[in-house]
């Protein structure tokens, strides 16, 4: 049996402020630090052999806190932007409630949760290149990395922990749980909640939040 542990970072300062974060490198809030510590407490007794994170500090810091509590500060860790949050385009830095009031709650939900509709791509100070990603776009960079780097470790019998973001993890869970585009619309990955998948060497035999 091997274990794959997926962990969304603790609450960030912009999560607290209800702002779209995306690729902006925002730190954890005090609550986010507490959520990471709580995740670490839940993971005491687990021994991981490899760690993966995005290159954004909120994911890196979350994993660092967890490993400090579990006594695994020397765990090998690979960081890659393939695990970054989806890029929210022109919405980055904007307040979600204000966007909902401006464009309507239905449109807000589509931009936040849909599979293949990207946010607006206009260039802004926080998006000077005019980039924007749908969940489909996020999956197009996250899943090849997951399948080529992370899954070989799991299938080889290693216990692996991945600290990443709401949408990079949504794309992974969509793949693992074989969700449809309609089902993924309702999928939300909570901050700081460890999600465990257990493999028997080939397939998933158990998955649950700890």
C-alpha positions as CSV (number, residue, x, y, z in Angstrom):
1,X,0.0,0.0,0.0
2,X,1.2,3.5,-0.8
3,X,-0.3,6.9,0.1
4,X,-0.9,10.1,-1.8
5,X,-1.7,13.0,0.4
6,X,-3.1,16.2,-1.3
7,X,-3.1,19.4,0.8
8,X,-4.4,22.8,-0.2
9,X,-2.4,25.5,1.5
10,X,-3.8,27.2,4.5
11,X,-5.8,30.4,4.2
12,X,-3.8,33.1,2.4
13,X,-4.0,36.8,3.2
14,X,-6.0,37.3,0.0
15,X,-8.3,34.4,0.8
16,X,-9.0,36.3,4.0
17,X,-9.7,39.4,2.1
18,X,-11.9,37.5,-0.4
19,X,-9.6,38.5,-3.4
20,X,-8.7,36.4,-6.4
21,X,-5.0,35.4,-5.9
22,X,-3.9,33.2,-8.8
23,X,-0.2,33.5,-9.4
24,X,0.3,36.5,-7.2
25,X,2.7,35.3,-4.4
26,X,0.7,36.1,-1.3
27,X,1.6,34.8,2.2
28,X,-0.5,32.8,4.6
29,X,-2.8,34.6,7.0
30,X,-2.5,33.9,10.7
31,X,-5.5,31.6,10.3
32,X,-3.7,29.9,7.4
33,X,-0.6,29.3,9.6
34,X,-3.0,27.7,12.2
35,X,-4.6,25.6,9.5
36,X,-1.2,24.3,8.4
37,X,-0.3,23.4,12.0
38,X,-3.7,21.6,12.4
39,X,-2.9,19.6,9.3
40,X,0.5,18.8,10.7
41,X,-1.1,17.5,13.9
42,X,-3.5,15.2,11.8
43,X,-0.5,13.9,9.9
44,X,1.6,12.9,12.9
45,X,2.4,9.2,12.4
46,X,2.5,9.4,8.7
47,X,6.0,9.1,7.1
48,X,6.4,10.6,3.7
49,X,9.2,9.8,1.3
50,X,8.8,12.6,-1.2
51,X,7.1,16.0,-1.2
52,X,5.9,18.3,-4.0
53,X,4.8,21.9,-4.0
54,X,4.2,24.8,-6.3
55,X,6.7,27.7,-6.4
56,X,4.3,30.0,-4.5
57,X,5.1,30.8,-0.9
58,X,1.7,29.9,0.6
59,X,2.1,26.3,-0.5
60,X,5.8,26.1,0.4
61,X,5.1,27.5,3.8
62,X,2.2,25.2,4.5
63,X,4.3,22.1,3.7
64,X,7.2,23.5,5.8
65,X,4.9,23.9,8.8
66,X,3.4,20.4,8.4
67,X,6.8,18.8,8.1
68,X,8.1,20.6,11.1
69,X,5.3,19.2,13.2
70,X,5.6,15.7,11.8
71,X,9.4,15.7,12.2
72,X,10.3,15.4,8.6
73,X,12.1,18.7,7.8
74,X,14.7,16.7,5.8
75,X,12.0,15.3,3.3
76,X,13.1,15.7,-0.3
77,X,10.9,18.3,-1.9
78,X,10.4,19.3,-5.6
79,X,8.9,22.6,-6.4
80,X,7.3,23.3,-9.8
81,X,5.0,26.0,-11.3
82,X,3.0,23.1,-12.9
83,X,1.4,22.9,-9.5
84,X,0.7,26.6,-9.2
85,X,-2.9,28.0,-8.7
86,X,-4.7,28.7,-11.9
87,X,-4.0,32.1,-13.3
88,X,-7.0,34.3,-12.8
89,X,-6.1,36.9,-15.4
90,X,-7.6,40.3,-15.0
91,X,-9.4,39.2,-11.9
92,X,-6.2,38.8,-9.9
93,X,-6.3,41.1,-6.9
94,X,-10.0,41.9,-7.3
95,X,-12.6,41.3,-4.6
96,X,-14.9,38.4,-5.4
97,X,-18.0,40.1,-3.9
98,X,-17.4,43.2,-6.0
99,X,-16.9,41.1,-9.1
100,X,-20.2,39.3,-8.3
101,X,-22.0,42.6,-7.9
102,X,-20.6,43.9,-11.2
103,X,-21.1,40.8,-13.4
104,X,-23.6,38.8,-11.5
105,X,-23.3,35.8,-9.2
106,X,-23.8,33.3,-12.0
107,X,-20.9,34.7,-14.0
108,X,-18.8,34.8,-10.9
109,X,-19.4,31.1,-10.3
110,X,-18.6,30.3,-13.9
111,X,-15.2,32.1,-13.7
112,X,-14.4,30.5,-10.3
113,X,-15.7,26.9,-10.8
114,X,-16.3,26.1,-14.5
115,X,-14.1,23.7,-16.4
116,X,-13.4,25.5,-19.7
117,X,-14.3,29.2,-19.3
118,X,-11.3,31.4,-18.4
119,X,-11.5,34.7,-16.6
120,X,-11.0,37.9,-18.6
121,X,-7.5,38.3,-20.1
122,X,-7.1,42.0,-20.1
123,X,-3.7,43.3,-19.1
124,X,-3.5,44.8,-15.6
125,X,-0.7,45.7,-13.1
126,X,-1.0,42.2,-11.6
127,X,-1.4,40.6,-15.0
128,X,0.9,42.6,-17.4
129,X,1.1,39.7,-19.9
130,X,-2.6,39.3,-20.3
131,X,-2.6,35.7,-19.2
132,X,-5.7,33.8,-18.0
133,X,-6.5,30.1,-17.4
134,X,-9.6,28.0,-17.1
135,X,-9.5,24.8,-15.1
136,X,-9.0,23.0,-18.4
137,X,-5.9,25.1,-19.0
138,X,-4.7,24.5,-15.5
139,X,-5.1,20.7,-15.9
140,X,-3.2,20.9,-19.2
141,X,0.0,21.9,-17.2
142,X,-0.8,20.2,-13.9
143,X,-1.8,16.7,-15.0
144,X,1.2,15.9,-17.3
145,X,3.5,16.8,-14.3
146,X,1.4,14.8,-11.9
147,X,1.4,11.8,-14.2
148,X,5.1,11.9,-15.1
149,X,6.6,12.9,-11.7
150,X,4.2,12.2,-8.8
151,X,2.3,9.1,-9.8
152,X,5.4,7.1,-10.6
153,X,6.5,7.6,-7.0
154,X,3.1,6.5,-5.7
155,X,2.9,3.4,-7.9
156,X,6.5,2.5,-6.9
157,X,5.2,2.3,-3.3
158,X,6.3,5.6,-1.9
159,X,4.1,7.8,0.4
160,X,3.9,11.2,-1.2
161,X,2.6,14.6,0.0
162,X,1.6,17.3,-2.4
163,X,1.0,20.9,-1.1
164,X,-0.7,23.0,-3.8
165,X,-3.7,25.1,-4.6
166,X,-7.5,24.9,-4.9
167,X,-7.5,24.6,-8.7
168,X,-4.4,22.7,-9.4
169,X,-5.7,20.2,-6.8
170,X,-9.2,20.3,-8.4
171,X,-7.7,19.2,-11.7
172,X,-5.9,16.3,-10.0
173,X,-9.0,15.2,-8.0
174,X,-11.1,15.5,-11.2
175,X,-8.7,13.1,-12.8
176,X,-8.4,10.7,-9.9
177,X,-12.2,10.6,-9.1
178,X,-13.2,10.6,-12.8
179,X,-15.4,13.7,-12.4
180,X,-17.4,15.2,-15.3
181,X,-17.2,18.8,-16.3
182,X,-20.5,19.3,-14.5
183,X,-19.5,17.5,-11.4
184,X,-16.2,19.5,-11.0
185,X,-18.3,22.7,-11.0
186,X,-19.4,21.8,-7.5
187,X,-16.0,20.6,-6.3
188,X,-14.3,22.7,-3.7
189,X,-11.0,21.8,-1.9
190,X,-10.9,23.3,1.6
191,X,-7.8,25.1,2.8
192,X,-5.6,23.0,5.2
193,X,-7.7,19.8,4.9
194,X,-5.5,16.7,4.2
195,X,-7.1,14.5,1.5
196,X,-5.7,11.0,1.5
197,X,-5.7,8.5,-1.4
198,X,-4.5,4.9,-0.6
199,X,-3.2,2.7,-3.5
200,X,-2.9,-1.0,-3.5
201,X,0.0,-0.8,-6.0
202,X,-2.2,-0.2,-9.0
203,X,-5.5,1.5,-8.1
204,X,-7.2,3.6,-5.4
205,X,-8.7,1.5,-2.6
206,X,-9.6,4.3,-0.3
207,X,-9.8,8.1,-0.3
208,X,-11.0,10.5,2.4
209,X,-10.3,13.7,4.2
210,X,-8.4,13.3,7.5
